[in-house]
Amino acid sequence: MLIIPLLLVVTLYFLREGVAIDSLKIGRFQVQGLYLKLDKKLIARIHYFSYPGKRKAPDKVAIGQQLDHLKTLSRYFASIALDDVVLLDEHYRVVYRDNVLYLSSNTYEVAGTLRRDGDVLQGSVSLFRDKKHHVEWKGSYRYDYRKDILHLKGMFAHQGINGNLELERTADTLRFHAATQPFGKIKPLLDLLNADADTREWLEDRIRADRYQILSLDGVLRMTENGYAVDPMSLTGKARLGKAEVRFEDTLKPVKVASAEVHLKKNVLYYTFQKPTYAKRSLAGSTLYLTNIFGTKPSKLHLELKAKTPYDATIAKVLKVYGVTLPLRQSSGQTQTSVVIDTMVRSGETHFKGRTRLSKGKITFYGMPMTVRGGEVAFDDHRATLHNVDADMGWLRAVLNGTFKYHIPKVKLSADIKRLLIGDKKSPFLLMKNKKKVPVRIQWKNKTTIDLPLYKTKIVLNKTKGFTLTSGDIRPIQPYLKGLPVPIKGGSVTVKTRDNKHYTFSGKTTWPTSYLYDKKGPITQYPFSGTYNGKSVSLKLLGGRIVYDGGNNLVKLDHLYIDGKKLMDQNKKGSSASSRIHVKGTNTLIRYEKYVLLTDRFDLRVHGKSTKFVATKDGDTVRVDLNGNALVVKAHRIKAPMLRALINFGGLSGGHYSLDLHGNLKGTLRGVITIDGGTVSRFKTYNNMIALFNTVPALAALKDPGFSKDGFEVKEGRIEFRVVKNRTYFDMIYVDGKSASISGKGTVSTINGAINMDLAVRTARGIGKLIGSLPIVGYILMGKDKSITTGVKVTGTLENPKVTTNVVMETLLAPFGMFIRTLQSPAHIINQ
């Protein structure tokens, strides 16, 4: 009994002084450098402690017992320091003092308080350092050892990245939630997440920001053979980037953004940019996302660029990097372009598609300067498609649709031509409007060429402005030729312009219904050249024998024949209330059916339904005014050649003649012809009358000196007539000759030439005694002046007249008429 107290006293004495043991081995435990001291509570320090056991799954009952032992130790020990603990082949340093446990290993270092509440161990952690990943954390913990659930919550720091971190470990799963304060470099975070090379390239090299901030990051780590690994599909988060640059292609300038929001979900990282710009151009609405940023699958970039900017060389350069070579440039206005680019980050394989919406502005398309008023251009890896592109080149406005491939310098399109105009808007040379689905072929290898196969027309564009239009056969476009004075039906034409305002023309036209002819017959082929000066068209045809001045609506003809009937017929078909034309001719022959008028000069003016015609020949002048159906024809003291042309009567020579005709073409025309001198001869009725006189010996005296085969010499005469519908009424015919006078009246049909004429031939007084012995008293009447009057009846037709004698009626003795006009067709007078 004395020994036990003595031992306790001795032990306490030594403990107060301190006990040191160099080496101690108890079973499998090995201790070196043991030091014990008692100071109210025990103080223990072990330099080396080893327990060579095997790793076992934690025993929940054992953990509780160990925690009870730890609680017991805390009652008796003030501090415990284990400098080197080898446990299950791992080295630890353990310090326990004042209920604070410090534990350090090769991979981590932790210090915190311990408090047990039933099956829950909890406390605060003043220090946790992951030596491998350079992560520090402090906060609180709660560990339910029976359920094996660990919950941590606190602040962390990792190479300049500070934030909040909350962890919950259950069995082999570790869930976490993190948020950071703004930080400058993203590389430490990518190192911590063990990001692959593809992800690092984009998040570290291609997307650079002056600051980053993780607003939230949630995910799950799962235990593997090599430790915990991130489950990529579990990661969700939000982040914010400050001022940043995105370099999505090495050969292009980076996209600059004021800031960006980043969302992470199901292993996809989504970027939403604020105020993105490229080369000072807005890319508002552009987005980017990366798929498979963690894990083993290849990462994929999805970039959607949206630009509201002119489609100029800068934007074209961006698309050209990806193989998009749209022949489109814009100098004013804006387009809305959206391009989606998908790139396999590792291999660089790229696919894209895009769409450009055009607003009103000035562009060049296939080298063609134009104003675009709307439409879309869609494109992908291989081709581009035009959707209702409303293009206006001034001379051509069309809505284009179609698809073309980039590597083929040809395209087939469909065009709804709203207007194709060459010339002045008010008086165009060529005008086509509202033609749907017109095939268009465009080639731009050397020069841009527009081919309109339906109209057999090609348009070659100049490098800057202007074009050359060539039509090998103008028949397809003939209905749209508005600027020519004649209705051409075929031929070829070439039109050139350098400024789309002034044009030159050349070619050859076919005019089957031409009213121009020469000695060989009608002229149907017309080589021509001409110009358009911005206001009107000027043309030269047949080497200058025809000149057309569109500004003055003037046509000049030289040494040509004109078919008057065709001219009048075509004018009636093409005339309108506003039509206007002026024709001047020199040395021109005008023919109307059988009537031929050779002129030194003539002047024809047509204004709507008003026509004025003046012709001169050897000093003679004839004037014709036609206003609607009102007709006036005047010719004063013209010579026989011009009169013969007007009345188609070749039996006149010498003398002077006047014609006055007026009235309504659909009503009654009244006319007067006066005669001053001249000779009548060489026509069928005259010859038939001479033959009649030759059968009567007494009448043979009329042959000489004034009524013979050589002609009837006229001193003066007058004819008054009316034209009603298809018949001419000669109300008075009177001709006073050298040896006789002729008077009469009658009718002539303008349809079949039927004639019914009663004439009185009165001999001169000087020869009355010679014919007093005529046996045919019924045919000859004697007057007080000893003259003889013979009645002559003309019937049949103008081509085959029949002349007989008859009793002279009293009315025939009046001075009416002129014999030479009994055979003339009044219809021809009217037409002249």
Secondary structure, DSSP 8 states (H G I E B T S, - for coil): --HHHHHHHHHHHHHHH-EEEEEEEETTEEEEEEEEEESSSEEEEEEEEEE--------HHHHHHHHHHHHHHHHHEEEEEEEEEEETTEEEEEEEETTEEEEEESSEEEEEE-EEETTEEEEEEEEEEETTTTEEEEEEEEEETTTTEEEEEEEEEETTEEEEEEEEEETTEEEEEEEE--BS-SHHHHHHTT--HHHHIIIIIIEEES-EEEEEEEEEEEEETTEEEE-GGG-EEEEEE-SEEE--STTS--EEESEEEEEEETTEEEEEEES-EETTEE-TT-EEEEE--SSSS--EEEEEEEEEE---HHHHHHHHHTT---SEEESSS-EEEEEEEEEETTT--EEEEEEEEE-SEEEEETTEEEEE-S-EEEEESSEEEEEEEEEE-SSEEEEEEEEEETTSSEEEEEEEEEEEEEE-SSSEEEEEEEEEEEEEEEE-SSS-EEEEGGGTEEEEE-SSS-EEEEES--TTTGGGB-S-SS---EEEEEEEESSSS-EEEEEEEE-TT-SEEETTEE--EEEEEEEE-SS-EEEEEGGGTEEEETTTTEEEEES-EEEHHHHHHHHHHH--TT-EEEEEEEEEEEEETTEEEEEEEEEEEEETTEEEEEEEETTEEEEEEEETTEEEEEEEEEEHHHHHHHHT---EESSEEEEEEEEETTSEEEEEEEEES-EE-SSHHHHHHHHHHHTSGGGGGGGTTTEETTEEEEEEEEEEEEEETTEEEEEEEEEEESSEEEEEEEEEETTT-BEEEEEEEEE-GGGGGGGTT-S-GGGEEE-TTS-EEEEEEEEEBSSSEEEEEE---GGGGSSBB-GGGTTS-HHHHHH-
